Amino acid sequence: MPLGKPALASGATDLDRDRARAVLLARAGWVAEDGRPLAGDASFRTYVRLHRGDRRAVLMDAPPVHEDTTPFVRVARHLVTLGYSAPRILAEDAGHGFLLLEDLGDDTFTRCLAAGDDEAALYTLAVTLLIDLHRRPAAESVPPGLVPPYDDTRLLEEARLLTDWYAPAVMGTRLKPTAVADYEALWRAVFPVARAVPETLVLRDFHVDNLMRLEDRPGVRACGLLDFQDAVAGPVTYDLVSLLEDARRDIDPALVATLRARYLDAFPVLDPEAVGASWAVLAAQRHAKVIGIFTRLHRRDGKPHYLPHIARVWRLLDTALCHPVLSSLRAWFDIHVPPSRRVTPS
């Protein structure tokens, strides 16, 4: 099946990218007709599975006008060096936005769960991987220059997605500048609480859609990693929140409690109260971001299929805001985005 036409890269034509793709594949021993499209994600990236005999690979098409493959390559190679199951880079053309990747198969945790596989076993494997990563010294897990820091500016830009996209969508008008300024100040006041735990490599989108079960690999290598190009250096709590407070599916609260306890048992020097407060701040920040992103995907990008998840994310955000450290931020929400406005944008 011929590969579909990719979006244009800046300064490139369809023909330029077609030729570059053909050259990349030929050098690696493939042709375009070996491929069939795979399901995409919320980004501009598309994927094609190549199959010939017993050989398989995946072609990532990331148009440079929208995407940069460099962070993915850098983090993938680092994860493989650490002994984790990120896709190996088989060939690359960063200038035209093409990567040829190791094919880790079809068994995402999402598909395994839908097929009735053991939820506790899958989530335990993912948490065990995080424990293994977080036990490493920061200089090993996130060496200087690997990824940017998860600093206040980045965290605040993400939290602003709720005020920039969601609030206008449900209220019909933008919030007043004074309200937005108060929102930013309240977030800045609690970000130090989020950082009162050790720092590590944060993969950012560590959830069941981006995790693979690899039955032929031992230990934590049985957990394949897919989506990490937005990785940063940040608090150890973030990826736990991403995994256990998932925007796309409900998780048994008893399992969440068990896995939080498992993580804390692995790090007896950590203060459980500090971890809980950091968790709450980052959960609230992530859920505010996701509500804004899902609204933007609908309004700007014509992708409404994320909207049904917004009700769940609001429930998670409301729960996070109940932590005492977030009392002032909770009061801001009650005034400016009251419960009656916490709805799915139409």
MARGU-358801 format. One record per residue (C-alpha): x, y, z negated; residue in one letter; residue number from 1. Coordinates in pm, 1 decimal, decimal comma. Example, Ala and Ser with C-alpha at 12.3 -4.5 7.8 and 13.67 -1.06 7.14 Angstrom:
2
LUMDREN_1230,0_-450,0_-780,0_A_1
LUMDREN_1367,0_-106,0_-714,0_S_2
***
This chain:
346
LUMDREN_0,0_0,0_0,0_M_1
LUMDREN_155,6_334,1_97,9_P_2
LUMDREN_223,8_573,0_-187,3_L_3
LUMDREN_-3,8_875,6_-218,9_G_4
LUMDREN_110,2_1226,6_-135,5_K_5
LUMDREN_269,5_1391,3_-440,5_P_6
LUMDREN_218,4_1753,8_-532,9_A_7
LUMDREN_462,2_1997,2_-378,2_L_8
LUMDREN_781,1_2081,6_-563,8_A_9
LUMDREN_895,1_2441,5_-569,9_S_10
LUMDREN_1076,7_2511,5_-243,0_G_11
LUMDREN_1006,8_2162,2_-106,1_A_12
LUMDREN_762,1_2031,9_149,4_T_13
LUMDREN_563,2_1710,6_155,9_D_14
LUMDREN_808,4_1581,5_414,4_L_15
LUMDREN_1109,7_1669,5_196,6_D_16
LUMDREN_969,8_1472,4_-95,2_R_17
LUMDREN_860,3_1181,2_122,6_D_18
LUMDREN_1213,4_1152,5_260,1_R_19
LUMDREN_1371,7_1186,0_-84,8_A_20
LUMDREN_1143,6_915,1_-221,9_R_21
LUMDREN_1221,4_683,5_68,9_A_22
LUMDREN_1596,9_735,7_20,8_V_23
LUMDREN_1574,3_669,5_-354,1_L_24
LUMDREN_1375,6_349,9_-302,6_L_25
LUMDREN_1597,1_225,5_-20,4_A_26
LUMDREN_1911,7_270,0_-229,6_R_27
LUMDREN_1750,0_63,2_-503,3_A_28
LUMDREN_1632,0_-205,4_-260,5_G_29
LUMDREN_1264,4_-108,2_-236,9_W_30
LUMDREN_1025,0_36,4_20,2_V_31
LUMDREN_711,3_240,8_-40,5_A_32
LUMDREN_484,6_-34,4_88,3_E_33
LUMDREN_581,8_-247,7_-213,9_D_34
LUMDREN_383,8_-18,0_-443,7_G_35
LUMDREN_39,3_22,7_-593,2_R_36
LUMDREN_-76,5_312,5_-813,9_P_37
LUMDREN_-99,4_276,6_-1190,4_L_38
LUMDREN_-329,4_471,8_-1418,1_A_39
LUMDREN_-199,2_820,7_-1490,0_G_40
LUMDREN_-216,9_1032,3_-1804,8_D_41
LUMDREN_-300,4_1389,1_-1904,5_A_42
LUMDREN_9,6_1527,0_-1731,1_S_43
LUMDREN_88,8_1591,5_-1363,9_F_44
LUMDREN_294,5_1271,9_-1348,0_R_45
LUMDREN_180,4_975,7_-1142,1_T_46
LUMDREN_310,1_619,0_-1146,6_Y_47
LUMDREN_339,8_341,2_-890,2_V_48
LUMDREN_424,2_-21,3_-964,4_R_49
LUMDREN_663,5_-179,1_-715,7_L_50
LUMDREN_644,1_-554,3_-670,3_H_51
LUMDREN_840,0_-784,0_-441,3_R_52
LUMDREN_880,1_-1151,8_-522,1_G_53
LUMDREN_974,8_-1175,9_-890,0_D_54
LUMDREN_1108,4_-818,1_-896,8_R_55
LUMDREN_910,5_-534,0_-1053,7_R_56
LUMDREN_976,3_-168,0_-1121,8_A_57
LUMDREN_780,7_152,7_-1175,5_V_58
LUMDREN_825,1_473,7_-976,4_L_59
LUMDREN_750,0_789,7_-1172,4_M_60
LUMDREN_652,9_1088,0_-956,3_D_61
LUMDREN_691,3_1409,1_-1156,8_A_62
LUMDREN_662,7_1711,4_-923,5_P_63
LUMDREN_936,3_1956,2_-1029,0_P_64
LUMDREN_698,5_2251,1_-998,7_V_65
LUMDREN_513,1_2104,0_-1299,6_H_66
LUMDREN_749,8_1857,3_-1465,8_E_67
LUMDREN_1116,8_1810,6_-1553,5_D_68
LUMDREN_1241,2_1451,6_-1569,3_T_69
LUMDREN_1567,1_1542,0_-1745,5_T_70
LUMDREN_1432,1_1517,2_-2104,3_P_71
LUMDREN_1274,0_1178,5_-2031,1_F_72
LUMDREN_1599,7_1040,0_-1892,9_V_73
LUMDREN_1806,1_1177,3_-2180,0_R_74
LUMDREN_1576,8_1040,0_-2453,5_V_75
LUMDREN_1517,9_706,6_-2275,0_A_76
LUMDREN_1888,3_637,2_-2253,4_R_77
LUMDREN_1935,6_736,1_-2617,7_H_78
LUMDREN_1656,1_503,6_-2733,3_L_79
LUMDREN_1802,8_214,6_-2534,8_V_80
LUMDREN_2144,0_285,8_-2688,3_T_81
LUMDREN_1982,9_264,6_-3034,0_L_82
LUMDREN_1843,7_-77,4_-2942,4_G_83
LUMDREN_1480,4_13,9_-2876,2_Y_84
LUMDREN_1267,0_-90,0_-2580,2_S_85
LUMDREN_1236,3_226,9_-2375,3_A_86
LUMDREN_1230,1_174,9_-1996,8_P_87
LUMDREN_1579,2_152,6_-1849,6_R_88
LUMDREN_1649,0_410,4_-1577,9_I_89
LUMDREN_1715,2_214,5_-1257,4_L_90
LUMDREN_1754,5_511,5_-1021,7_A_91
LUMDREN_1679,5_883,4_-1031,3_E_92
LUMDREN_1639,6_1193,1_-817,4_D_93
LUMDREN_1579,0_1470,6_-1067,8_A_94
LUMDREN_1582,7_1740,0_-799,5_G_95
LUMDREN_1273,7_1594,0_-632,2_H_96
LUMDREN_1117,0_1457,9_-951,3_G_97
LUMDREN_1146,2_1082,0_-896,4_F_98
LUMDREN_1253,6_814,8_-1145,4_L_99
LUMDREN_1268,8_441,3_-1087,1_L_100
LUMDREN_1205,2_268,9_-1419,9_L_101
LUMDREN_1212,2_-73,7_-1574,1_E_102
LUMDREN_859,0_-218,0_-1573,3_D_103
LUMDREN_756,5_-306,3_-1929,5_L_104
LUMDREN_433,8_-471,7_-1815,5_G_105
LUMDREN_65,8_-409,7_-1886,5_D_106
LUMDREN_24,6_-493,7_-2254,9_D_107
LUMDREN_-22,3_-149,9_-2406,9_T_108
LUMDREN_-145,0_-162,0_-2764,0_F_109
LUMDREN_-469,0_-9,8_-2634,4_T_110
LUMDREN_-530,0_-303,2_-2401,3_R_111
LUMDREN_-426,9_-554,6_-2665,6_C_112
LUMDREN_-672,1_-404,8_-2913,4_L_113
LUMDREN_-950,2_-403,7_-2654,6_A_114
LUMDREN_-880,2_-773,5_-2595,3_A_115
LUMDREN_-926,8_-847,1_-2965,3_G_116
LUMDREN_-564,7_-873,9_-3077,5_D_117
LUMDREN_-475,3_-827,6_-3443,7_D_118
LUMDREN_-496,4_-455,7_-3521,3_E_119
LUMDREN_-296,3_-483,9_-3842,4_A_120
LUMDREN_-13,1_-673,8_-3672,8_A_121
LUMDREN_19,9_-418,4_-3392,0_L_122
LUMDREN_14,9_-115,6_-3620,7_Y_123
LUMDREN_255,0_-283,7_-3862,4_T_124
LUMDREN_499,3_-338,0_-3575,2_L_125
LUMDREN_478,9_30,3_-3482,3_A_126
LUMDREN_532,3_146,0_-3841,2_V_127
LUMDREN_822,3_-97,8_-3877,0_T_128
LUMDREN_985,8_62,8_-3574,7_L_129
LUMDREN_946,0_407,2_-3731,9_L_130
LUMDREN_1094,9_279,8_-4056,5_I_131
LUMDREN_1392,4_143,2_-3863,1_D_132
LUMDREN_1439,6_473,2_-3678,0_L_133
LUMDREN_1400,8_685,6_-3990,7_H_134
LUMDREN_1653,2_477,2_-4186,6_R_135
LUMDREN_1923,1_592,5_-3948,7_R_136
LUMDREN_2123,2_903,1_-4039,1_P_137
LUMDREN_1991,4_1211,2_-3861,7_A_138
LUMDREN_2320,9_1247,1_-3675,2_A_139
LUMDREN_2256,7_905,3_-3520,6_E_140
LUMDREN_1882,6_922,4_-3458,5_S_141
LUMDREN_1882,2_1278,7_-3327,7_V_142
LUMDREN_2235,8_1393,7_-3241,1_P_143
LUMDREN_2290,9_1763,7_-3163,6_P_144
LUMDREN_2176,3_1862,8_-2815,2_G_145
LUMDREN_1950,9_1562,1_-2760,8_L_146
LUMDREN_1618,6_1739,9_-2812,9_V_147
LUMDREN_1499,2_2084,6_-2924,8_P_148
LUMDREN_1399,1_2152,2_-3287,5_P_149
LUMDREN_1033,6_2142,2_-3387,8_Y_150
LUMDREN_1060,1_2499,3_-3509,8_D_151
LUMDREN_790,7_2742,0_-3624,9_D_152
LUMDREN_759,1_2894,9_-3279,0_T_153
LUMDREN_684,9_2561,5_-3115,5_R_154
LUMDREN_445,6_2450,2_-3391,7_L_155
LUMDREN_261,2_2780,4_-3378,9_L_156
LUMDREN_230,5_2782,2_-2999,5_E_157
LUMDREN_63,2_2442,2_-3025,1_E_158
LUMDREN_-172,0_2546,2_-3307,2_A_159
LUMDREN_-270,1_2849,5_-3097,4_R_160
LUMDREN_-420,8_2619,8_-2835,3_L_161
LUMDREN_-728,3_2600,2_-3056,4_L_162
LUMDREN_-773,6_2977,3_-3071,3_T_163
LUMDREN_-673,7_3029,9_-2707,6_D_164
LUMDREN_-890,1_2758,3_-2550,0_W_165
LUMDREN_-1136,3_2597,4_-2787,1_Y_166
LUMDREN_-1269,1_2904,2_-2967,4_A_167
LUMDREN_-1360,4_3095,6_-2647,5_P_168
LUMDREN_-1517,3_2779,9_-2501,2_A_169
LUMDREN_-1763,1_2731,4_-2788,9_V_170
LUMDREN_-1816,1_3095,4_-2888,9_M_171
LUMDREN_-1825,2_3257,5_-2547,8_G_172
LUMDREN_-1565,4_3516,5_-2641,5_T_173
LUMDREN_-1209,7_3534,9_-2768,4_R_174
LUMDREN_-1139,6_3576,0_-3137,8_L_175
LUMDREN_-1043,7_3923,6_-3257,4_K_176
LUMDREN_-667,9_3991,1_-3263,6_P_177
LUMDREN_-679,4_4037,9_-3641,6_T_178
LUMDREN_-833,5_3691,8_-3684,6_A_179
LUMDREN_-566,0_3535,3_-3464,5_V_180
LUMDREN_-291,7_3719,8_-3654,3_A_181
LUMDREN_-429,0_3585,8_-3983,2_D_182
LUMDREN_-440,9_3235,4_-3834,6_Y_183
LUMDREN_-74,7_3256,9_-3734,6_E_184
LUMDREN_32,3_3392,2_-4073,7_A_185
LUMDREN_-146,9_3110,9_-4257,2_L_186
LUMDREN_25,9_2848,0_-4045,2_W_187
LUMDREN_368,0_3006,3_-4095,5_R_188
LUMDREN_310,3_2996,9_-4469,6_A_189
LUMDREN_261,6_2618,1_-4474,3_V_190
LUMDREN_519,5_2505,2_-4218,2_F_191
LUMDREN_792,6_2490,3_-4486,3_P_192
LUMDREN_574,4_2233,4_-4667,7_V_193
LUMDREN_578,0_2017,2_-4354,8_A_194
LUMDREN_958,8_2026,0_-4357,6_R_195
LUMDREN_1001,9_1922,5_-4721,3_A_196
LUMDREN_1087,0_1571,1_-4596,0_V_197
LUMDREN_1387,7_1440,3_-4399,4_P_198
LUMDREN_1433,8_1518,6_-4031,5_E_199
LUMDREN_1450,0_1259,5_-3754,5_T_200
LUMDREN_1382,8_1205,1_-3385,2_L_201
LUMDREN_1011,5_1276,2_-3336,0_V_202
LUMDREN_870,5_1107,5_-3024,3_L_203
LUMDREN_557,1_1331,9_-3042,4_R_204
LUMDREN_300,1_1107,0_-2866,3_D_205
LUMDREN_354,9_793,4_-3070,4_F_206
LUMDREN_14,9_621,8_-3044,0_H_207
LUMDREN_-140,3_306,2_-2904,0_V_208
LUMDREN_-169,5_432,6_-2545,1_D_209
LUMDREN_208,6_475,7_-2530,9_N_210
LUMDREN_318,9_160,2_-2713,4_L_211
LUMDREN_371,6_-178,7_-2547,7_M_212
LUMDREN_370,6_-529,8_-2687,7_R_213
LUMDREN_670,7_-718,0_-2548,5_L_214
LUMDREN_634,2_-1074,5_-2669,0_E_215
LUMDREN_967,3_-1188,6_-2524,3_D_216
LUMDREN_1170,8_-946,3_-2740,2_R_217
LUMDREN_1260,6_-986,2_-3109,5_P_218
LUMDREN_1201,7_-754,3_-3403,6_G_219
LUMDREN_1129,7_-388,4_-3335,4_V_220
LUMDREN_1229,4_-440,6_-2971,3_R_221
LUMDREN_889,0_-609,3_-2933,6_A_222
LUMDREN_742,8_-256,8_-2947,3_C_223
LUMDREN_791,6_-88,6_-2609,4_G_224
LUMDREN_803,6_292,3_-2590,6_L_225
LUMDREN_658,2_481,9_-2295,5_L_226
LUMDREN_597,6_854,6_-2347,9_D_227
LUMDREN_871,4_1053,7_-2520,1_F_228
LUMDREN_981,5_1330,2_-2283,4_Q_229
LUMDREN_848,6_1588,5_-2532,1_D_230
LUMDREN_1057,6_1451,0_-2820,9_A_231
LUMDREN_1189,1_1696,2_-3078,9_V_232
LUMDREN_1388,0_1699,7_-3402,9_A_233
LUMDREN_1139,0_1727,5_-3685,5_G_234
LUMDREN_979,8_1583,7_-4001,5_P_235
LUMDREN_960,5_1206,0_-4045,2_V_236
LUMDREN_585,5_1236,3_-4112,0_T_237
LUMDREN_488,3_1355,2_-3763,9_Y_238
LUMDREN_493,3_1026,8_-3571,3_D_239
LUMDREN_314,2_852,3_-3858,4_L_240
LUMDREN_35,3_1107,6_-3824,9_V_241
LUMDREN_30,9_1062,8_-3447,1_S_242
LUMDREN_-3,4_686,1_-3487,8_L_243
LUMDREN_-243,0_660,3_-3782,7_L_244
LUMDREN_-466,5_963,0_-3717,0_E_245
LUMDREN_-528,4_884,9_-3350,9_D_246
LUMDREN_-740,6_1125,9_-3150,6_A_247
LUMDREN_-867,5_844,6_-2926,5_R_248
LUMDREN_-975,7_570,4_-3166,7_R_249
LUMDREN_-1092,8_511,2_-3521,1_D_250
LUMDREN_-863,0_311,2_-3747,7_I_251
LUMDREN_-967,9_121,4_-4058,6_D_252
LUMDREN_-891,9_357,1_-4351,7_P_253
LUMDREN_-776,8_60,3_-4560,9_A_254
LUMDREN_-519,4_-23,6_-4293,5_L_255
LUMDREN_-401,1_337,4_-4284,9_V_256
LUMDREN_-356,0_333,8_-4662,8_A_257
LUMDREN_-168,3_2,5_-4646,8_T_258
LUMDREN_68,5_128,2_-4379,4_L_259
LUMDREN_132,7_457,8_-4558,5_R_260
LUMDREN_223,0_255,5_-4868,1_A_261
LUMDREN_445,9_28,3_-4658,7_R_262
LUMDREN_632,9_330,5_-4526,5_Y_263
LUMDREN_678,1_483,8_-4872,6_L_264
LUMDREN_796,1_149,7_-5014,1_D_265
LUMDREN_1071,0_151,3_-4750,5_A_266
LUMDREN_1193,9_491,4_-4876,3_F_267
LUMDREN_1175,0_490,8_-5256,3_P_268
LUMDREN_1370,6_817,2_-5277,5_V_269
LUMDREN_1093,4_1007,3_-5100,3_L_270
LUMDREN_851,6_1205,1_-5314,7_D_271
LUMDREN_501,6_1072,1_-5230,6_P_272
LUMDREN_345,2_1410,8_-5305,1_E_273
LUMDREN_585,1_1587,3_-5067,7_A_274
LUMDREN_512,4_1325,7_-4801,4_V_275
LUMDREN_137,6_1368,3_-4853,7_G_276
LUMDREN_156,3_1747,2_-4824,2_A_277
LUMDREN_378,9_1728,5_-4515,6_S_278
LUMDREN_139,4_1475,3_-4366,1_W_279
LUMDREN_-159,1_1705,2_-4426,3_A_280
LUMDREN_4,4_2010,3_-4268,7_V_281
LUMDREN_123,9_1822,4_-3961,0_L_282
LUMDREN_-207,7_1638,4_-3927,2_A_283
LUMDREN_-395,4_1968,5_-3930,7_A_284
LUMDREN_-151,8_2124,8_-3684,6_Q_285
LUMDREN_-167,8_1827,0_-3448,3_R_286
LUMDREN_-546,0_1804,4_-3458,0_H_287
LUMDREN_-582,3_2178,1_-3390,5_A_288
LUMDREN_-345,4_2138,3_-3096,9_K_289
LUMDREN_-529,0_1835,9_-2958,3_V_290
LUMDREN_-868,6_2005,5_-2980,0_I_291
LUMDREN_-723,1_2290,6_-2777,3_G_292
LUMDREN_-552,3_2058,9_-2528,3_I_293
LUMDREN_-863,7_1849,9_-2465,4_F_294
LUMDREN_-1060,4_2170,7_-2406,9_T_295
LUMDREN_-793,6_2303,9_-2169,0_R_296
LUMDREN_-784,4_1976,5_-1975,3_L_297
LUMDREN_-1158,0_2015,6_-1919,8_H_298
LUMDREN_-1169,1_2388,7_-1845,7_R_299
LUMDREN_-848,7_2437,6_-1651,6_R_300
LUMDREN_-762,6_2097,5_-1506,2_D_301
LUMDREN_-1105,6_1947,7_-1440,8_G_302
LUMDREN_-1049,0_1646,7_-1672,4_K_303
LUMDREN_-1361,1_1625,0_-1891,0_P_304
LUMDREN_-1307,2_1263,1_-1996,7_H_305
LUMDREN_-1114,3_1374,7_-2306,6_Y_306
LUMDREN_-1409,9_1574,5_-2443,2_L_307
LUMDREN_-1582,7_1279,4_-2618,5_P_308
LUMDREN_-1283,2_1254,8_-2853,3_H_309
LUMDREN_-1320,4_1608,9_-2988,9_I_310
LUMDREN_-1579,1_1511,7_-3251,6_A_311
LUMDREN_-1336,9_1255,8_-3395,2_R_312
LUMDREN_-1050,4_1505,2_-3396,6_V_313
LUMDREN_-1264,2_1757,6_-3582,3_W_314
LUMDREN_-1339,4_1495,1_-3848,5_R_315
LUMDREN_-967,1_1432,4_-3885,8_L_316
LUMDREN_-891,7_1805,4_-3899,7_L_317
LUMDREN_-1161,8_1863,2_-4161,9_D_318
LUMDREN_-1009,7_1587,1_-4375,6_T_319
LUMDREN_-659,1_1732,6_-4345,7_A_320
LUMDREN_-784,7_2079,3_-4442,9_L_321
LUMDREN_-912,6_1936,3_-4772,6_C_322
LUMDREN_-554,5_1908,3_-4901,6_H_323
LUMDREN_-490,9_2181,7_-5160,8_P_324
LUMDREN_-190,6_2318,0_-4973,0_V_325
LUMDREN_-423,0_2409,6_-4684,4_L_326
LUMDREN_-698,4_2578,9_-4887,3_S_327
LUMDREN_-637,2_2923,4_-4734,9_S_328
LUMDREN_-633,9_2783,9_-4382,3_L_329
LUMDREN_-954,2_2593,9_-4456,4_R_330
LUMDREN_-1116,9_2922,0_-4564,6_A_331
LUMDREN_-1007,0_3080,7_-4235,5_W_332
LUMDREN_-1176,5_2802,5_-4039,2_F_333
LUMDREN_-1495,7_2833,8_-4244,5_D_334
LUMDREN_-1516,2_3200,9_-4149,6_I_335
LUMDREN_-1398,7_3202,0_-3788,0_H_336
LUMDREN_-1481,9_2851,7_-3663,1_V_337
LUMDREN_-1758,8_2745,3_-3903,4_P_338
LUMDREN_-1895,2_2387,9_-3907,3_P_339
LUMDREN_-2183,1_2483,2_-3678,2_S_340
LUMDREN_-1926,1_2575,2_-3410,3_R_341
LUMDREN_-1719,8_2257,6_-3441,6_R_342
LUMDREN_-1881,8_2096,5_-3141,6_V_343
LUMDREN_-1784,2_1950,5_-2806,2_T_344
LUMDREN_-1751,8_2225,2_-2542,1_P_345
LUMDREN_-2012,4_2198,2_-2271,7_S_346
***
